[in-house]
Every structure is written in structure tokens, then in C-alpha cells.
Amino acid sequence: MKDFVAGLDFEKFRAQAEAATTREQCPSAVDIEKNIPIYDGAGITESIAPE
């Protein structure tokens, strides 16, 4: 476990966690709220398993 923890880069993690989510990163999201992409469930289901 020590080796795992020693290999973590917390500054890199912080930068990734604090990065803004953009429409370009999540083009199929219907909205982005508090940096979290929101998807339309029906639209996702249709794209995964069309009837």
C-alpha cells in the first residue's frame, strides 16, 4: 500500500478535479451543472440499445 500511495501525484489529481467541464468534452450532455455533465436518459438508452 505504501508504494501505491507514494506513486500518487496529488497536485495532478487536484488540477484534474478542479478543471472545468466543457461542452466540447461532453457533446451529448444536455446541460452541465456544478461541473457535472447531465445526460438525457432516454437519449442515452436509444444510442446504446435502439429498438
Order of alpha helices (4+ residues) and beta strands (2+ residues): alpha-alpha-beta-beta-alpha
